[in-house]
Amino acid sequence: MTTNLGIVRTPAPWVQIGFYATAIVFNLCLIAQLLTVGVAYFNNPAWWSVHVWLVQGYSGLSLILLGWAFIAPFSNKVR
């Protein structure tokens, strides 16, 4: 990134590390959601409430990750 004074600033690495950590949490929640829907469908329907709770709990995380991907200083290949 270049400022008005011509000084080149490198982005803080915590932005990218935070994005990757949030993406890992999102994927773990997605796996848990898939496991609970499978258990609810094939074994015990009481797990359906856990599945719904997971979906409602982390649904906004996908929008946060989408916005973060365009704001964070990633290469076009990563985007």
N, CA, C and O atoms as a Maestro MAE file, in Angstrom:
{
 s_m_m2io_version
 :::
 2.0.0
}

f_m_ct {
 s_m_title
 :::
 protein
 m_atom[316] {
  # First column is atom index #
  i_m_mmod_type
  r_m_x_coord
  r_m_y_coord
  r_m_z_coord
  i_m_residue_number
  s_m_chain_name
  s_m_pdb_residue_name
  s_m_pdb_atom_name
  i_m_atomic_number
  :::
  1 25 0.838 -1.176 0.000 1 A "MET " " N  " 7
  2 3 0.000 0.000 0.000 1 A "MET " " CA " 6
  3 2 0.883 1.239 0.000 1 A "MET " " C  " 6
  4 15 1.901 1.275 0.691 1 A "MET " " O  " 8
  5 25 0.507 2.242 -0.759 2 A "THR " " N  " 7
  6 3 1.268 3.466 -0.839 2 A "THR " " CA " 6
  7 2 0.444 4.606 -0.264 2 A "THR " " C  " 6
  8 15 -0.742 4.727 -0.567 2 A "THR " " O  " 8
  9 25 1.045 5.421 0.544 3 A "THR " " N  " 7
  10 3 0.370 6.581 1.102 3 A "THR " " CA " 6
  11 2 0.590 7.781 0.193 3 A "THR " " C  " 6
  12 15 1.267 7.673 -0.830 3 A "THR " " O  " 8
  13 25 0.021 8.924 0.561 4 A "ASN " " N  " 7
  14 3 0.177 10.139 -0.233 4 A "ASN " " CA " 6
  15 2 1.616 10.629 -0.261 4 A "ASN " " C  " 6
  16 15 2.009 11.333 -1.190 4 A "ASN " " O  " 8
  17 25 2.388 10.275 0.719 5 A "LEU " " N  " 7
  18 3 3.770 10.717 0.790 5 A "LEU " " CA " 6
  19 2 4.718 9.804 0.024 5 A "LEU " " C  " 6
  20 15 5.925 10.043 0.009 5 A "LEU " " O  " 8
  21 25 4.196 8.775 -0.604 6 A "GLY " " N  " 7
  22 3 5.026 7.849 -1.361 6 A "GLY " " CA " 6
  23 2 5.662 6.781 -0.505 6 A "GLY " " C  " 6
  24 15 6.515 6.034 -0.985 6 A "GLY " " O  " 8
  25 25 5.271 6.690 0.746 7 A "ILE " " N  " 7
  26 3 5.828 5.686 1.645 7 A "ILE " " CA " 6
  27 2 5.071 4.381 1.441 7 A "ILE " " C  " 6
  28 15 3.840 4.361 1.469 7 A "ILE " " O  " 8
  29 25 5.791 3.318 1.242 8 A "VAL " " N  " 7
  30 3 5.168 2.018 1.041 8 A "VAL " " CA " 6
  31 2 4.979 1.361 2.396 8 A "VAL " " C  " 6
  32 15 5.936 1.172 3.147 8 A "VAL " " O  " 8
  33 25 3.730 1.013 2.704 9 A "ARG " " N  " 7
  34 3 3.425 0.336 3.966 9 A "ARG " " CA " 6
  35 2 3.052 -1.102 3.671 9 A "ARG " " C  " 6
  36 15 2.267 -1.380 2.764 9 A "ARG " " O  " 8
  37 25 3.608 -1.996 4.429 10 A "THR " " N  " 7
  38 3 3.220 -3.398 4.291 10 A "THR " " CA " 6
  39 2 2.064 -3.666 5.245 10 A "THR " " C  " 6
  40 15 2.069 -3.177 6.374 10 A "THR " " O  " 8
  41 25 1.087 -4.428 4.811 11 A "PRO " " N  " 7
  42 3 -0.055 -4.709 5.688 11 A "PRO " " CA " 6
  43 2 0.365 -5.570 6.872 11 A "PRO " " C  " 6
  44 15 1.308 -6.357 6.797 11 A "PRO " " O  " 8
  45 25 -0.356 -5.395 7.944 12 A "ALA " " N  " 7
  46 3 -0.060 -6.162 9.144 12 A "ALA " " CA " 6
  47 2 -0.378 -7.632 8.902 12 A "ALA " " C  " 6
  48 15 -1.423 -7.948 8.334 12 A "ALA " " O  " 8
  49 25 0.504 -8.534 9.321 13 A "PRO " " N  " 7
  50 3 0.252 -9.962 9.078 13 A "PRO " " CA " 6
  51 2 -0.927 -10.495 9.883 13 A "PRO " " C  " 6
  52 15 -1.478 -11.539 9.536 13 A "PRO " " O  " 8
  53 25 -1.328 -9.805 10.948 14 A "TRP " " N  " 7
  54 3 -2.441 -10.296 11.752 14 A "TRP " " CA " 6
  55 2 -3.749 -10.258 10.979 14 A "TRP " " C  " 6
  56 15 -4.679 -10.996 11.307 14 A "TRP " " O  " 8
  57 25 -3.839 -9.409 9.955 15 A "VAL " " N  " 7
  58 3 -5.066 -9.363 9.147 15 A "VAL " " CA " 6
  59 2 -5.243 -10.678 8.400 15 A "VAL " " C  " 6
  60 15 -6.330 -11.255 8.389 15 A "VAL " " O  " 8
  61 25 -4.172 -11.143 7.779 16 A "GLN " " N  " 7
  62 3 -4.244 -12.399 7.038 16 A "GLN " " CA " 6
  63 2 -4.362 -13.594 7.978 16 A "GLN " " C  " 6
  64 15 -5.105 -14.532 7.690 16 A "GLN " " O  " 8
  65 25 -3.650 -13.575 9.082 17 A "ILE " " N  " 7
  66 3 -3.730 -14.678 10.036 17 A "ILE " " CA " 6
  67 2 -5.132 -14.753 10.637 17 A "ILE " " C  " 6
  68 15 -5.675 -15.843 10.818 17 A "ILE " " O  " 8
  69 25 -5.713 -13.601 10.945 18 A "GLY " " N  " 7
  70 3 -7.081 -13.570 11.461 18 A "GLY " " CA " 6
  71 2 -8.085 -14.111 10.463 18 A "GLY " " C  " 6
  72 15 -9.021 -14.820 10.832 18 A "GLY " " O  " 8
  73 25 -7.886 -13.772 9.190 19 A "PHE " " N  " 7
  74 3 -8.775 -14.290 8.153 19 A "PHE " " CA " 6
  75 2 -8.688 -15.803 8.067 19 A "PHE " " C  " 6
  76 15 -9.713 -16.483 8.016 19 A "PHE " " O  " 8
  77 25 -7.482 -16.330 8.051 20 A "TYR " " N  " 7
  78 3 -7.311 -17.775 7.951 20 A "TYR " " CA " 6
  79 2 -7.872 -18.489 9.189 20 A "TYR " " C  " 6
  80 15 -8.474 -19.556 9.069 20 A "TYR " " O  " 8
  81 25 -7.679 -17.909 10.362 21 A "ALA " " N  " 7
  82 3 -8.213 -18.505 11.585 21 A "ALA " " CA " 6
  83 2 -9.746 -18.507 11.556 21 A "ALA " " C  " 6
  84 15 -10.377 -19.483 11.961 21 A "ALA " " O  " 8
  85 25 -10.332 -17.419 11.081 22 A "THR " " N  " 7
  86 3 -11.786 -17.351 10.976 22 A "THR " " CA " 6
  87 2 -12.302 -18.350 9.943 22 A "THR " " C  " 6
  88 15 -13.360 -18.950 10.139 22 A "THR " " O  " 8
  89 25 -11.578 -18.531 8.867 23 A "ALA " " N  " 7
  90 3 -11.970 -19.515 7.852 23 A "ALA " " CA " 6
  91 2 -11.910 -20.936 8.416 23 A "ALA " " C  " 6
  92 15 -12.753 -21.768 8.079 23 A "ALA " " O  " 8
  93 25 -10.937 -21.216 9.257 24 A "ILE " " N  " 7
  94 3 -10.845 -22.538 9.890 24 A "ILE " " CA " 6
  95 2 -12.026 -22.756 10.817 24 A "ILE " " C  " 6
  96 15 -12.623 -23.832 10.814 24 A "ILE " " O  " 8
  97 25 -12.372 -21.748 11.611 25 A "VAL " " N  " 7
  98 3 -13.533 -21.860 12.504 25 A "VAL " " CA " 6
  99 2 -14.802 -22.082 11.694 25 A "VAL " " C  " 6
  100 15 -15.647 -22.895 12.070 25 A "VAL " " O  " 8
  101 25 -14.941 -21.355 10.573 26 A "PHE " " N  " 7
  102 3 -16.107 -21.522 9.710 26 A "PHE " " CA " 6
  103 2 -16.200 -22.949 9.186 26 A "PHE " " C  " 6
  104 15 -17.279 -23.542 9.190 26 A "PHE " " O  " 8
  105 25 -15.091 -23.498 8.741 27 A "ASN " " N  " 7
  106 3 -15.095 -24.865 8.214 27 A "ASN " " CA " 6
  107 2 -15.390 -25.895 9.298 27 A "ASN " " C  " 6
  108 15 -16.080 -26.882 9.041 27 A "ASN " " O  " 8
  109 25 -14.882 -25.680 10.493 28 A "LEU " " N  " 7
  110 3 -15.200 -26.590 11.599 28 A "LEU " " CA " 6
  111 2 -16.691 -26.547 11.939 28 A "LEU " " C  " 6
  112 15 -17.301 -27.581 12.214 28 A "LEU " " O  " 8
  113 25 -17.268 -25.358 11.919 29 A "CYS " " N  " 7
  114 3 -18.715 -25.235 12.162 29 A "CYS " " CA " 6
  115 2 -19.513 -25.919 11.055 29 A "CYS " " C  " 6
  116 15 -20.536 -26.549 11.323 29 A "CYS " " O  " 8
  117 25 -19.052 -25.798 9.830 30 A "LEU " " N  " 7
  118 3 -19.735 -26.450 8.715 30 A "LEU " " CA " 6
  119 2 -19.681 -27.966 8.849 30 A "LEU " " C  " 6
  120 15 -20.673 -28.647 8.587 30 A "LEU " " O  " 8
  121 25 -18.547 -28.493 9.251 31 A "ILE " " N  " 7
  122 3 -18.420 -29.938 9.460 31 A "ILE " " CA " 6
  123 2 -19.337 -30.393 10.584 31 A "ILE " " C  " 6
  124 15 -20.010 -31.417 10.467 31 A "ILE " " O  " 8
  125 25 -19.364 -29.627 11.683 32 A "ALA " " N  " 7
  126 3 -20.247 -29.976 12.797 32 A "ALA " " CA " 6
  127 2 -21.708 -29.933 12.379 32 A "ALA " " C  " 6
  128 15 -22.507 -30.767 12.805 32 A "ALA " " O  " 8
  129 25 -22.050 -28.968 11.553 33 A "GLN " " N  " 7
  130 3 -23.427 -28.872 11.057 33 A "GLN " " CA " 6
  131 2 -23.795 -30.100 10.228 33 A "GLN " " C  " 6
  132 15 -24.878 -30.662 10.393 33 A "GLN " " O  " 8
  133 25 -22.908 -30.509 9.349 34 A "LEU " " N  " 7
  134 3 -23.181 -31.683 8.522 34 A "LEU " " CA " 6
  135 2 -23.276 -32.954 9.353 34 A "LEU " " C  " 6
  136 15 -24.111 -33.816 9.077 34 A "LEU " " O  " 8
  137 25 -22.433 -33.074 10.359 35 A "LEU " " N  " 7
  138 3 -22.494 -34.253 11.225 35 A "LEU " " CA " 6
  139 2 -23.798 -34.298 12.017 35 A "LEU " " C  " 6
  140 15 -24.401 -35.361 12.162 35 A "LEU " " O  " 8
  141 25 -24.237 -33.138 12.533 36 A "THR " " N  " 7
  142 3 -25.469 -33.129 13.325 36 A "THR " " CA " 6
  143 2 -26.705 -33.380 12.474 36 A "THR " " C  " 6
  144 15 -27.658 -33.999 12.947 36 A "THR " " O  " 8
  145 25 -26.712 -32.917 11.240 37 A "VAL " " N  " 7
  146 3 -27.878 -33.200 10.393 37 A "VAL " " CA " 6
  147 2 -27.909 -34.682 10.026 37 A "VAL " " C  " 6
  148 15 -28.986 -35.260 9.888 37 A "VAL " " O  " 8
  149 25 -26.754 -35.293 9.869 38 A "GLY " " N  " 7
  150 3 -26.721 -36.724 9.594 38 A "GLY " " CA " 6
  151 2 -27.198 -37.545 10.777 38 A "GLY " " C  " 6
  152 15 -27.953 -38.503 10.615 38 A "GLY " " O  " 8
  153 25 -26.755 -37.167 11.962 39 A "VAL " " N  " 7
  154 3 -27.195 -37.869 13.168 39 A "VAL " " CA " 6
  155 2 -28.693 -37.672 13.372 39 A "VAL " " C  " 6
  156 15 -29.397 -38.608 13.749 39 A "VAL " " O  " 8
  157 25 -29.184 -36.453 13.122 40 A "ALA " " N  " 7
  158 3 -30.617 -36.175 13.298 40 A "ALA " " CA " 6
  159 2 -31.457 -36.961 12.302 40 A "ALA " " C  " 6
  160 15 -32.539 -37.437 12.646 40 A "ALA " " O  " 8
  161 25 -30.980 -37.101 11.091 41 A "TYR " " N  " 7
  162 3 -31.762 -37.784 10.060 41 A "TYR " " CA " 6
  163 2 -31.740 -39.302 10.238 41 A "TYR " " C  " 6
  164 15 -32.772 -39.959 10.103 41 A "TYR " " O  " 8
  165 25 -30.575 -39.853 10.539 42 A "PHE " " N  " 7
  166 3 -30.442 -41.308 10.565 42 A "PHE " " CA " 6
  167 2 -30.569 -41.939 11.946 42 A "PHE " " C  " 6
  168 15 -30.861 -43.131 12.046 42 A "PHE " " O  " 8
  169 25 -30.356 -41.168 13.016 43 A "ASN " " N  " 7
  170 3 -30.286 -41.785 14.328 43 A "ASN " " CA " 6
  171 2 -31.293 -41.214 15.317 43 A "ASN " " C  " 6
  172 15 -32.184 -41.929 15.775 43 A "ASN " " O  " 8
  173 25 -31.160 -39.936 15.650 44 A "ASN " " N  " 7
  174 3 -31.965 -39.347 16.712 44 A "ASN " " CA " 6
  175 2 -32.443 -37.956 16.285 44 A "ASN " " C  " 6
  176 15 -31.625 -37.043 16.169 44 A "ASN " " O  " 8
  177 25 -33.739 -37.772 16.050 45 A "PRO " " N  " 7
  178 3 -34.247 -36.470 15.596 45 A "PRO " " CA " 6
  179 2 -34.040 -35.328 16.588 45 A "PRO " " C  " 6
  180 15 -34.201 -34.165 16.218 45 A "PRO " " O  " 8
  181 25 -33.691 -35.627 17.824 46 A "ALA " " N  " 7
  182 3 -33.446 -34.569 18.802 46 A "ALA " " CA " 6
  183 2 -32.225 -33.724 18.422 46 A "ALA " " C  " 6
  184 15 -32.099 -32.588 18.878 46 A "ALA " " O  " 8
  185 25 -31.343 -34.255 17.609 47 A "TRP " " N  " 7
  186 3 -30.161 -33.512 17.172 47 A "TRP " " CA " 6
  187 2 -30.499 -32.401 16.188 47 A "TRP " " C  " 6
  188 15 -29.651 -31.566 15.875 47 A "TRP " " O  " 8
  189 25 -31.733 -32.389 15.699 48 A "TRP " " N  " 7
  190 3 -32.111 -31.354 14.730 48 A "TRP " " CA " 6
  191 2 -32.008 -29.960 15.348 48 A "TRP " " C  " 6
  192 15 -31.633 -29.006 14.666 48 A "TRP " " O  " 8
  193 25 -32.336 -29.837 16.626 49 A "SER " " N  " 7
  194 3 -32.246 -28.527 17.280 49 A "SER " " CA " 6
  195 2 -30.788 -28.056 17.366 49 A "SER " " C  " 6
  196 15 -30.520 -26.859 17.260 49 A "SER " " O  " 8
  197 25 -29.854 -28.980 17.556 50 A "VAL " " N  " 7
  198 3 -28.435 -28.617 17.563 50 A "VAL " " CA " 6
  199 2 -28.016 -28.152 16.177 50 A "VAL " " C  " 6
  200 15 -27.272 -27.181 16.040 50 A "VAL " " O  " 8
  201 25 -28.491 -28.843 15.156 51 A "HIS " " N  " 7
  202 3 -28.196 -28.462 13.781 51 A "HIS " " CA " 6
  203 2 -28.701 -27.052 13.490 51 A "HIS " " C  " 6
  204 15 -27.970 -26.238 12.924 51 A "HIS " " O  " 8
  205 25 -29.928 -26.761 13.866 52 A "VAL " " N  " 7
  206 3 -30.506 -25.436 13.625 52 A "VAL " " CA " 6
  207 2 -29.735 -24.374 14.410 52 A "VAL " " C  " 6
  208 15 -29.486 -23.283 13.897 52 A "VAL " " O  " 8
  209 25 -29.360 -24.686 15.639 53 A "TRP " " N  " 7
  210 3 -28.588 -23.751 16.452 53 A "TRP " " CA " 6
  211 2 -27.252 -23.420 15.791 53 A "TRP " " C  " 6
  212 15 -26.830 -22.264 15.788 53 A "TRP " " O  " 8
  213 25 -26.583 -24.437 15.231 54 A "LEU " " N  " 7
  214 3 -25.317 -24.200 14.543 54 A "LEU " " CA " 6
  215 2 -25.499 -23.321 13.313 54 A "LEU " " C  " 6
  216 15 -24.710 -22.405 13.080 54 A "LEU " " O  " 8
  217 25 -26.530 -23.596 12.529 55 A "VAL " " N  " 7
  218 3 -26.765 -22.812 11.313 55 A "VAL " " CA " 6
  219 2 -27.028 -21.357 11.674 55 A "VAL " " C  " 6
  220 15 -26.480 -20.455 11.041 55 A "VAL " " O  " 8
  221 25 -27.848 -21.122 12.667 56 A "GLN " " N  " 7
  222 3 -28.160 -19.750 13.057 56 A "GLN " " CA " 6
  223 2 -26.970 -19.080 13.733 56 A "GLN " " C  " 6
  224 15 -26.807 -17.863 13.646 56 A "GLN " " O  " 8
  225 25 -26.154 -19.857 14.393 57 A "GLY " " N  " 7
  226 3 -25.036 -19.290 15.138 57 A "GLY " " CA " 6
  227 2 -23.903 -18.787 14.276 57 A "GLY " " C  " 6
  228 15 -23.287 -17.774 14.608 57 A "GLY " " O  " 8
  229 25 -23.610 -19.454 13.194 58 A "TYR " " N  " 7
  230 3 -22.458 -19.034 12.401 58 A "TYR " " CA " 6
  231 2 -22.829 -18.587 10.992 58 A "TYR " " C  " 6
  232 15 -21.946 -18.462 10.144 58 A "TYR " " O  " 8
  233 25 -24.086 -18.347 10.720 59 A "SER " " N  " 7
  234 3 -24.494 -17.969 9.365 59 A "SER " " CA " 6
  235 2 -23.909 -16.625 8.934 59 A "SER " " C  " 6
  236 15 -23.602 -16.445 7.755 59 A "SER " " O  " 8
  237 25 -23.752 -15.697 9.840 60 A "GLY " " N  " 7
  238 3 -23.185 -14.400 9.489 60 A "GLY " " CA " 6
  239 2 -21.692 -14.439 9.224 60 A "GLY " " C  " 6
  240 15 -21.135 -13.508 8.643 60 A "GLY " " O  " 8
  241 25 -21.048 -15.506 9.645 61 A "LEU " " N  " 7
  242 3 -19.608 -15.622 9.465 61 A "LEU " " CA " 6
  243 2 -19.221 -15.692 7.985 61 A "LEU " " C  " 6
  244 15 -18.146 -15.226 7.607 61 A "LEU " " O  " 8
  245 25 -20.069 -16.259 7.162 62 A "SER " " N  " 7
  246 3 -19.757 -16.331 5.731 62 A "SER " " CA " 6
  247 2 -19.737 -14.941 5.104 62 A "SER " " C  " 6
  248 15 -18.896 -14.662 4.249 62 A "SER " " O  " 8
  249 25 -20.641 -14.074 5.514 63 A "LEU " " N  " 7
  250 3 -20.648 -12.704 4.990 63 A "LEU " " CA " 6
  251 2 -19.443 -11.920 5.486 63 A "LEU " " C  " 6
  252 15 -18.876 -11.111 4.752 63 A "LEU " " O  " 8
  253 25 -19.057 -12.158 6.726 64 A "ILE " " N  " 7
  254 3 -17.865 -11.498 7.261 64 A "ILE " " CA " 6
  255 2 -16.629 -11.931 6.481 64 A "ILE " " C  " 6
  256 15 -15.787 -11.100 6.142 64 A "ILE " " O  " 8
  257 25 -16.517 -13.216 6.197 65 A "LEU " " N  " 7
  258 3 -15.372 -13.713 5.429 65 A "LEU " " CA " 6
  259 2 -15.367 -13.166 4.009 65 A "LEU " " C  " 6
  260 15 -14.306 -12.853 3.469 65 A "LEU " " O  " 8
  261 25 -16.532 -13.048 3.404 66 A "LEU " " N  " 7
  262 3 -16.603 -12.495 2.051 66 A "LEU " " CA " 6
  263 2 -16.130 -11.048 2.032 66 A "LEU " " C  " 6
  264 15 -15.323 -10.672 1.182 66 A "LEU " " O  " 8
  265 25 -16.617 -10.246 2.946 67 A "GLY " " N  " 7
  266 3 -16.174 -8.856 3.006 67 A "GLY " " CA " 6
  267 2 -14.706 -8.736 3.342 67 A "GLY " " C  " 6
  268 15 -14.002 -7.890 2.790 67 A "GLY " " O  " 8
  269 25 -14.240 -9.583 4.249 68 A "TRP " " N  " 7
  270 3 -12.840 -9.567 4.668 68 A "TRP " " CA " 6
  271 2 -11.915 -9.929 3.512 68 A "TRP " " C  " 6
  272 15 -10.807 -9.401 3.417 68 A "TRP " " O  " 8
  273 25 -12.357 -10.818 2.639 69 A "ALA " " N  " 7
  274 3 -11.521 -11.228 1.505 69 A "ALA " " CA " 6
  275 2 -11.280 -10.067 0.553 69 A "ALA " " C  " 6
  276 15 -10.228 -10.006 -0.084 69 A "ALA " " O  " 8
  277 25 -12.228 -9.143 0.443 70 A "PHE " " N  " 7
  278 3 -12.061 -8.005 -0.461 70 A "PHE " " CA " 6
  279 2 -11.367 -6.825 0.211 70 A "PHE " " C  " 6
  280 15 -10.778 -5.983 -0.467 70 A "PHE " " O  " 8
  281 25 -11.433 -6.759 1.527 71 A "ILE " " N  " 7
  282 3 -10.799 -5.657 2.245 71 A "ILE " " CA " 6
  283 2 -9.351 -5.971 2.574 71 A "ILE " " C  " 6
  284 15 -8.493 -5.092 2.497 71 A "ILE " " O  " 8
  285 25 -9.070 -7.207 2.940 72 A "ALA " " N  " 7
  286 3 -7.723 -7.606 3.347 72 A "ALA " " CA " 6
  287 2 -6.775 -7.588 2.151 72 A "ALA " " C  " 6
  288 15 -7.198 -7.782 1.012 72 A "ALA " " O  " 8
  289 25 -5.503 -7.357 2.415 73 A "PRO " " N  " 7
  290 3 -4.517 -7.262 1.328 73 A "PRO " " CA " 6
  291 2 -4.063 -8.638 0.830 73 A "PRO " " C  " 6
  292 15 -2.946 -9.076 1.107 73 A "PRO " " O  " 8
  293 25 -4.943 -9.303 0.099 74 A "PHE " " N  " 7
  294 3 -4.607 -10.600 -0.483 74 A "PHE " " CA " 6
  295 2 -4.333 -10.430 -1.970 74 A "PHE " " C  " 6
  296 15 -4.791 -9.470 -2.590 74 A "PHE " " O  " 8
  297 25 -3.601 -11.348 -2.525 75 A "SER " " N  " 7
  298 3 -3.390 -11.339 -3.976 75 A "SER " " CA " 6
  299 2 -4.685 -11.771 -4.660 75 A "SER " " C  " 6
  300 15 -5.577 -12.337 -4.028 75 A "SER " " O  " 8
  301 25 -4.772 -11.499 -5.945 76 A "ASN " " N  " 7
  302 3 -5.972 -11.880 -6.694 76 A "ASN " " CA " 6
  303 2 -6.149 -13.389 -6.742 76 A "ASN " " C  " 6
  304 15 -7.276 -13.875 -6.843 76 A "ASN " " O  " 8
  305 25 -5.063 -14.129 -6.672 77 A "LYS " " N  " 7
  306 3 -5.148 -15.578 -6.685 77 A "LYS " " CA " 6
  307 2 -5.867 -16.099 -5.445 77 A "LYS " " C  " 6
  308 15 -6.651 -17.044 -5.531 77 A "LYS " " O  " 8
  309 25 -5.605 -15.493 -4.302 78 A "VAL " " N  " 7
  310 3 -6.265 -15.907 -3.067 78 A "VAL " " CA " 6
  311 2 -7.741 -15.498 -3.101 78 A "VAL " " C  " 6
  312 15 -8.605 -16.256 -2.663 78 A "VAL " " O  " 8
  313 25 -8.024 -14.325 -3.610 79 A "ARG " " N  " 7
  314 3 -9.407 -13.860 -3.695 79 A "ARG " " CA " 6
  315 2 -10.209 -14.743 -4.604 79 A "ARG " " C  " 6
  316 15 -11.401 -14.507 -4.800 79 A "ARG " " O  " 8
  :::
 }
 m_bond[315] {
  # First column is bond index #
  i_m_from
  i_m_to
  i_m_order
  :::
  1 1 2 1
  2 2 3 1
  3 3 4 2
  4 3 5 1
  5 5 6 1
  6 6 7 1
  7 7 8 2
  8 7 9 1
  9 9 10 1
  10 10 11 1
  11 11 12 2
  12 11 13 1
  13 13 14 1
  14 14 15 1
  15 15 16 2
  16 15 17 1
  17 17 18 1
  18 18 19 1
  19 19 20 2
  20 19 21 1
  21 21 22 1
  22 22 23 1
  23 23 24 2
  24 23 25 1
  25 25 26 1
  26 26 27 1
  27 27 28 2
  28 27 29 1
  29 29 30 1
  30 30 31 1
  31 31 32 2
  32 31 33 1
  33 33 34 1
  34 34 35 1
  35 35 36 2
  36 35 37 1
  37 37 38 1
  38 38 39 1
  39 39 40 2
  40 39 41 1
  41 41 42 1
  42 42 43 1
  43 43 44 2
  44 43 45 1
  45 45 46 1
  46 46 47 1
  47 47 48 2
  48 47 49 1
  49 49 50 1
  50 50 51 1
  51 51 52 2
  52 51 53 1
  53 53 54 1
  54 54 55 1
  55 55 56 2
  56 55 57 1
  57 57 58 1
  58 58 59 1
  59 59 60 2
  60 59 61 1
  61 61 62 1
  62 62 63 1
  63 63 64 2
  64 63 65 1
  65 65 66 1
  66 66 67 1
  67 67 68 2
  68 67 69 1
  69 69 70 1
  70 70 71 1
  71 71 72 2
  72 71 73 1
  73 73 74 1
  74 74 75 1
  75 75 76 2
  76 75 77 1
  77 77 78 1
  78 78 79 1
  79 79 80 2
  80 79 81 1
  81 81 82 1
  82 82 83 1
  83 83 84 2
  84 83 85 1
  85 85 86 1
  86 86 87 1
  87 87 88 2
  88 87 89 1
  89 89 90 1
  90 90 91 1
  91 91 92 2
  92 91 93 1
  93 93 94 1
  94 94 95 1
  95 95 96 2
  96 95 97 1
  97 97 98 1
  98 98 99 1
  99 99 100 2
  100 99 101 1
  101 101 102 1
  102 102 103 1
  103 103 104 2
  104 103 105 1
  105 105 106 1
  106 106 107 1
  107 107 108 2
  108 107 109 1
  109 109 110 1
  110 110 111 1
  111 111 112 2
  112 111 113 1
  113 113 114 1
  114 114 115 1
  115 115 116 2
  116 115 117 1
  117 117 118 1
  118 118 119 1
  119 119 120 2
  120 119 121 1
  121 121 122 1
  122 122 123 1
  123 123 124 2
  124 123 125 1
  125 125 126 1
  126 126 127 1
  127 127 128 2
  128 127 129 1
  129 129 130 1
  130 130 131 1
  131 131 132 2
  132 131 133 1
  133 133 134 1
  134 134 135 1
  135 135 136 2
  136 135 137 1
  137 137 138 1
  138 138 139 1
  139 139 140 2
  140 139 141 1
  141 141 142 1
  142 142 143 1
  143 143 144 2
  144 143 145 1
  145 145 146 1
  146 146 147 1
  147 147 148 2
  148 147 149 1
  149 149 150 1
  150 150 151 1
  151 151 152 2
  152 151 153 1
  153 153 154 1
  154 154 155 1
  155 155 156 2
  156 155 157 1
  157 157 158 1
  158 158 159 1
  159 159 160 2
  160 159 161 1
  161 161 162 1
  162 162 163 1
  163 163 164 2
  164 163 165 1
  165 165 166 1
  166 166 167 1
  167 167 168 2
  168 167 169 1
  169 169 170 1
  170 170 171 1
  171 171 172 2
  172 171 173 1
  173 173 174 1
  174 174 175 1
  175 175 176 2
  176 175 177 1
  177 177 178 1
  178 178 179 1
  179 179 180 2
  180 179 181 1
  181 181 182 1
  182 182 183 1
  183 183 184 2
  184 183 185 1
  185 185 186 1
  186 186 187 1
  187 187 188 2
  188 187 189 1
  189 189 190 1
  190 190 191 1
  191 191 192 2
  192 191 193 1
  193 193 194 1
  194 194 195 1
  195 195 196 2
  196 195 197 1
  197 197 198 1
  198 198 199 1
  199 199 200 2
  200 199 201 1
  201 201 202 1
  202 202 203 1
  203 203 204 2
  204 203 205 1
  205 205 206 1
  206 206 207 1
  207 207 208 2
  208 207 209 1
  209 209 210 1
  210 210 211 1
  211 211 212 2
  212 211 213 1
  213 213 214 1
  214 214 215 1
  215 215 216 2
  216 215 217 1
  217 217 218 1
  218 218 219 1
  219 219 220 2
  220 219 221 1
  221 221 222 1
  222 222 223 1
  223 223 224 2
  224 223 225 1
  225 225 226 1
  226 226 227 1
  227 227 228 2
  228 227 229 1
  229 229 230 1
  230 230 231 1
  231 231 232 2
  232 231 233 1
  233 233 234 1
  234 234 235 1
  235 235 236 2
  236 235 237 1
  237 237 238 1
  238 238 239 1
  239 239 240 2
  240 239 241 1
  241 241 242 1
  242 242 243 1
  243 243 244 2
  244 243 245 1
  245 245 246 1
  246 246 247 1
  247 247 248 2
  248 247 249 1
  249 249 250 1
  250 250 251 1
  251 251 252 2
  252 251 253 1
  253 253 254 1
  254 254 255 1
  255 255 256 2
  256 255 257 1
  257 257 258 1
  258 258 259 1
  259 259 260 2
  260 259 261 1
  261 261 262 1
  262 262 263 1
  263 263 264 2
  264 263 265 1
  265 265 266 1
  266 266 267 1
  267 267 268 2
  268 267 269 1
  269 269 270 1
  270 270 271 1
  271 271 272 2
  272 271 273 1
  273 273 274 1
  274 274 275 1
  275 275 276 2
  276 275 277 1
  277 277 278 1
  278 278 279 1
  279 279 280 2
  280 279 281 1
  281 281 282 1
  282 282 283 1
  283 283 284 2
  284 283 285 1
  285 285 286 1
  286 286 287 1
  287 287 288 2
  288 287 289 1
  289 289 290 1
  290 290 291 1
  291 291 292 2
  292 291 293 1
  293 293 294 1
  294 294 295 1
  295 295 296 2
  296 295 297 1
  297 297 298 1
  298 298 299 1
  299 299 300 2
  300 299 301 1
  301 301 302 1
  302 302 303 1
  303 303 304 2
  304 303 305 1
  305 305 306 1
  306 306 307 1
  307 307 308 2
  308 307 309 1
  309 309 310 1
  310 310 311 1
  311 311 312 2
  312 311 313 1
  313 313 314 1
  314 314 315 1
  315 315 316 2
  :::
 }
}
